[in-house]
Amino acid sequence: MTSVKKDILGKRPPANANTPPRKPVAVWLFACAGAVFLMALIGAVTRLTESGLSIVQWHPITGALPPLNQADWQHEFDLYKLSPQYIKVNEGMSLGDFKHIFFWEGFHRLWGRTIGLIYALPMAWFWFKGRLPQDKKKLFLAVLGLGFFQGLLGWFMVASGLVNQPAVSHYRLAAHLMTAFLIYACLFRLGLIFTFDPQKEASDYAPVRNLIRLCIAAVAVTMTWGAFVAGLRAGWLYNTFPTMDGYWLPPELFKYTPMWKAFFAEPATVQFTHRVLAISTFALLIFTSLKGQALGGAQNLSRRAGKLFVAVTAMALVQVSLGISTLLSHVEIYLATLHQAGALTLLTLLVWLLHEIPQKES
């Protein structure tokens, strides 16, 4: 009962005199998570403005600097003119227009390097000062490794659009996006660990914790198909709801061979799959939220947990509205970007809830 009261007040037990302060570490981790959140939005704008293939080389160190003079700009533009996107889509583009698309891809890459620095340098300092718990050090190194992997994966994705077709592989795009979401979730969860002590109770909250885990998995799968939609430009097809121009099933599904592959590779069917997954995930989120609120009333969960369940319901409604609005608007950039932000916000709330629900005492 004691731990319940502490949780309701949102307090932790007083830290031991020999325990290093945790707040600076938490602030740093949340700042890194916020930077990754912003990175995902910059990536969305980069993709939606067709800017991702504007830089056709990858130099991890020297590539951090943008072109500094007219000769540098002309060199970058000449390289771009050899790419499939220029030849097949943007032939005749002016240098001024090239600078516009170069800005978004260049900003995206620069922000990624910045995240690497604001994570790695403070981590080294906290490690040296003994601020990181011994049992968590492998997690911090794992996130650092994921960051390096993400950089390589980003170039692997871009390279797929520089060979024959002026479009990146939608599978690689999905892998790149989901790795970013994984890094974000890890940073946010670590930040929570340094902010709120995990609660232990005699009561068994396993059913609701399992539901939250299922919600996280459902959101992740829905996000993956959202990335497929983006990579295949499927959002510009069938811009009606709830039917697809009067069809409940896309006609393209029945023409694709083998049919099962249509759910992964045929644009109209991929959009249909994303719709079905989104609606199913919405229903699961609402069910989990109601279940959690009922549990909170019966077993006295913290006020913070109750508010988070309400927030999940509200955000699920907002996210579905954003998805439908994006579709009906023929993928307006600001709506599509907000839709991606909504997915990350849902993930944030679910990760926080998973940390907030008490685990059974061993």
C-alpha positions in Angstrom: 0.0 0.0 0.0 2.9 2.3 0.7 4.2 2.2 -2.9 0.7 3.1 -4.1 0.7 6.2 -2.0 4.1 7.2 -3.3 2.9 6.7 -6.8 -0.3 8.7 -6.4 1.8 11.6 -5.2 4.2 11.1 -8.0 7.2 11.0 -5.6 10.2 8.9 -5.2 11.9 7.8 -1.9 14.7 10.2 -0.9 17.9 9.3 -2.7 20.7 7.8 -0.7 23.5 10.2 0.1 25.9 8.1 -2.0 23.6 8.0 -5.0 24.5 10.4 -7.8 21.8 12.9 -8.8 19.6 11.5 -11.6 17.9 14.6 -12.9 20.8 15.7 -15.3 20.8 12.3 -16.9 17.0 12.3 -17.3 17.1 15.8 -18.9 19.8 14.7 -21.3 17.9 11.6 -22.3 14.6 13.5 -22.8 16.5 16.1 -24.9 17.9 13.3 -27.1 14.5 11.8 -27.5 13.1 15.2 -28.4 15.8 15.6 -31.0 15.0 12.2 -32.5 11.3 13.2 -32.6 12.2 16.3 -34.5 14.4 14.2 -36.8 11.4 12.0 -37.7 9.4 15.1 -38.7 12.3 16.5 -40.7 12.5 13.1 -42.4 8.8 13.2 -43.2 9.1 16.6 -44.9 12.3 15.5 -46.7 10.3 12.5 -48.1 7.1 14.5 -48.9 9.1 17.2 -50.8 10.9 14.5 -52.9 14.2 15.8 -51.5 15.7 12.6 -50.2 17.6 11.8 -53.4 19.1 15.3 -53.9 22.5 14.4 -52.4 23.9 11.5 -54.3 27.0 10.9 -52.2 27.6 10.0 -48.5 30.6 11.3 -46.7 30.0 10.8 -43.0 32.6 13.4 -41.8 33.3 15.9 -44.6 29.7 15.7 -45.8 28.6 17.6 -42.7 29.5 20.9 -44.4 27.0 22.3 -47.1 28.3 23.8 -50.3 30.1 27.1 -49.4 30.4 28.8 -52.8 29.0 28.8 -56.3 31.5 26.2 -57.5 30.6 23.8 -54.7 26.9 24.2 -55.5 27.5 23.6 -59.2 29.5 20.5 -58.4 26.7 19.1 -56.3 24.2 19.9 -59.0 26.3 18.3 -61.7 26.4 15.1 -59.6 22.6 15.2 -59.2 22.1 15.6 -62.9 23.5 12.1 -63.3 20.9 10.6 -61.0 17.7 8.8 -62.1 15.5 11.4 -60.3 16.9 14.3 -62.4 16.9 12.3 -65.7 13.4 10.8 -65.3 11.6 13.4 -63.1 13.4 16.7 -62.8 15.1 17.2 -66.1 15.6 21.0 -66.7 15.4 21.8 -63.0 17.2 25.1 -62.1 20.0 25.4 -59.6 17.7 27.5 -57.4 15.1 24.7 -57.3 17.9 22.2 -56.6 19.0 24.2 -53.6 15.5 23.9 -52.2 15.5 20.1 -52.2 19.1 20.0 -51.2 18.2 22.0 -48.1 15.9 19.4 -46.7 18.1 16.4 -47.3 21.2 18.3 -46.1 19.3 19.5 -42.9 18.1 15.9 -42.3 21.7 14.5 -42.5 23.1 17.4 -40.4 20.5 16.9 -37.7 21.3 13.2 -37.6 25.0 14.0 -37.0 24.0 16.5 -34.3 22.0 13.9 -32.5 25.0 11.6 -32.5 27.1 14.3 -30.8 24.5 15.3 -28.2 24.1 11.7 -27.3 27.7 10.3 -27.4 29.6 13.2 -25.8 27.3 13.6 -22.6 27.2 9.8 -22.4 31.0 9.6 -22.2 31.0 12.4 -19.5 28.2 10.7 -17.4 30.0 7.4 -17.7 33.4 8.9 -16.6 31.7 10.6 -13.7 30.0 7.4 -12.5 26.4 8.8 -13.2 25.3 5.7 -15.2 24.2 2.6 -13.2 26.4 -0.4 -14.0 23.4 -2.5 -14.9 22.2 0.1 -17.5 25.5 0.7 -19.3 24.9 -2.0 -21.9 21.6 -0.2 -22.8 23.4 3.1 -23.4 25.9 1.4 -25.6 23.2 -0.4 -27.5 21.4 2.9 -28.2 24.7 4.3 -29.5 25.2 1.3 -31.7 21.6 1.7 -33.0 22.5 5.3 -33.9 25.5 4.3 -36.0 23.4 1.6 -37.6 20.7 4.1 -38.4 23.2 6.3 -40.3 24.3 3.3 -42.4 20.7 2.3 -43.0 19.8 5.8 -44.1 22.5 5.7 -46.9 21.5 2.1 -47.8 18.0 3.5 -48.3 19.1 6.4 -50.4 21.4 4.3 -52.5 18.4 2.2 -53.6 17.0 5.2 -55.4 20.2 6.1 -57.3 20.5 3.1 -59.5 17.6 2.7 -62.0 14.4 4.1 -60.5 14.0 7.5 -58.9 12.5 6.1 -55.8 13.9 4.4 -52.7 13.0 0.8 -51.7 9.9 1.0 -49.5 11.2 -1.8 -47.5 14.4 0.1 -46.7 12.4 3.2 -46.0 10.3 1.3 -43.5 13.4 -0.2 -41.8 14.9 3.3 -41.6 11.8 4.8 -40.1 11.2 2.0 -37.6 14.8 2.1 -36.4 14.3 5.8 -35.7 11.2 5.0 -33.7 13.0 2.3 -31.8 15.8 4.7 -30.9 13.2 7.2 -29.8 11.4 4.7 -27.6 14.6 3.5 -26.0 15.7 7.0 -25.1 12.3 8.0 -23.7 12.1 4.8 -21.6 15.6 5.3 -20.3 14.6 8.9 -19.4 11.6 7.6 -17.5 13.8 5.2 -15.5 15.8 8.1 -14.3 12.7 10.1 -13.5 10.2 7.8 -12.0 11.0 4.7 -10.0 9.3 1.5 -11.3 6.4 0.6 -9.0 6.2 -2.9 -7.4 2.8 -4.2 -6.1 1.4 -7.4 -4.7 -1.5 -7.1 -7.2 -1.0 -8.7 -10.6 -1.3 -6.1 -13.3 0.1 -8.5 -16.0 -3.1 -8.5 -18.1 -3.1 -4.7 -18.6 0.7 -4.6 -19.1 0.3 -7.3 -21.8 -2.4 -5.3 -23.5 -0.2 -2.3 -23.6 2.6 -4.3 -25.1 0.1 -5.6 -27.7 -0.8 -2.0 -28.4 2.8 -1.0 -28.9 3.2 -3.9 -31.3 0.0 -3.0 -33.2 1.2 0.6 -33.5 4.6 -0.5 -34.8 3.0 -2.8 -37.5 0.6 0.0 -38.5 3.6 2.5 -38.7 5.5 0.0 -40.9 2.6 -0.2 -43.4 2.4 3.6 -43.3 6.1 3.7 -44.4 5.2 1.3 -47.2 2.4 3.7 -48.2 4.9 6.6 -48.2 7.6 4.6 -50.1 5.1 3.4 -52.8 3.4 6.9 -53.0 0.2 5.0 -52.3 -1.3 7.9 -50.4 -2.2 9.6 -53.7 -4.4 6.7 -54.8 -8.1 6.3 -53.8 -8.4 9.6 -51.8 -11.9 8.7 -50.5 -13.0 7.2 -47.2 -14.4 4.8 -46.0 -14.5 3.2 -49.4 -11.8 3.4 -52.1 -13.7 5.2 -54.9 -16.7 3.0 -54.1 -14.7 -0.2 -53.6 -14.4 -1.9 -50.3 -11.5 -4.0 -51.6 -9.0 -2.5 -54.2 -9.5 -4.1 -57.6 -5.7 -4.3 -58.0 -5.6 -6.9 -55.3 -7.2 -9.5 -57.6 -4.9 -8.8 -60.5 -1.7 -9.2 -58.6 0.3 -12.4 -58.8 1.0 -13.9 -56.3 -2.0 -12.3 -54.5 -0.4 -12.5 -51.0 2.5 -10.3 -52.2 0.1 -7.5 -53.1 -0.3 -6.7 -49.4 3.4 -5.8 -49.3 4.1 -4.4 -52.8 1.0 -3.3 -54.7 0.3 0.4 -53.9 -3.5 0.3 -53.7 -3.5 -2.9 -51.6 -0.8 -1.5 -49.3 -3.0 1.5 -48.7 -5.9 -0.8 -48.0 -3.8 -2.8 -45.6 -2.7 0.4 -43.8 -6.4 1.4 -43.4 -7.4 -2.0 -41.9 -4.4 -2.0 -39.6 -5.1 1.6 -38.5 -8.8 0.9 -37.7 -7.9 -2.4 -35.9 -5.2 -0.6 -33.8 -7.6 2.2 -33.0 -10.1 -0.3 -31.6 -7.4 -2.1 -29.6 -6.2 1.3 -28.1 -9.7 2.2 -27.1 -10.3 -1.2 -25.5 -7.0 -1.1 -23.6 -7.7 2.4 -22.4 -11.2 1.6 -21.1 -9.8 -1.6 -19.5 -7.0 0.4 -17.9 -9.4 3.0 -16.5 -11.6 0.4 -15.1 -8.7 -1.3 -13.5 -7.5 2.0 -12.1 -10.9 2.5 -10.4 -11.0 -1.0 -9.0 -7.3 -1.3 -7.8 -6.3 2.3 -7.2 -3.8 2.9 -9.9 -2.0 6.3 -9.8 -3.7 9.4 -11.0 -0.9 9.8 -13.6 -1.7 6.3 -15.0 -5.4 7.2 -15.2 -4.5 10.4 -17.1 -2.3 8.5 -19.5 -5.1 6.1 -20.4 -7.4 9.1 -21.1 -4.6 10.6 -23.2 -4.3 7.4 -25.2 -8.0 7.5 -26.1 -7.8 11.2 -27.1 -4.6 10.7 -29.2 -6.1 7.6 -30.9 -9.0 9.7 -32.0 -6.7 12.5 -33.2 -4.4 10.1 -35.1 -7.3 8.5 -36.9 -8.6 11.9 -37.9 -5.2 13.0 -39.1 -4.9 9.8 -41.2 -8.3 10.3 -42.9 -7.6 14.1 -43.4 -4.2 13.3 -44.9 -5.8 10.9 -47.3 -8.7 13.2 -48.3 -6.3 16.1 -48.8 -4.2 14.1 -51.3 -1.3 14.0 -48.8 -0.9 17.7 -47.9 2.6 18.0 -46.5 1.6 19.6 -43.1 -1.1 17.0 -42.5 1.1 14.1 -43.4 3.8 15.4 -41.1 1.4 15.8 -38.3 0.2 12.3 -38.9 3.7 11.0 -38.4 4.0 13.2 -35.3 0.8 11.6 -34.0 2.2 8.1 -34.4 5.2 9.1 -32.3 3.0 10.7 -29.7 0.9 7.5 -29.4 4.1 5.5 -29.0 5.3 8.0 -26.3 2.1 7.5 -24.3 2.2 3.7 -24.5 5.9 3.5 -23.5 5.1 5.8 -20.5 2.1 3.7 -19.6 4.2 0.5 -19.7 6.6 2.1 -17.3 3.8 3.5 -15.1 1.8 0.3 -14.5 3.2 -1.5 -11.5 5.0 -4.9 -11.9 4.2 -7.7 -9.5 6.6 -8.0 -6.6 8.9 -11.0 -7.0 
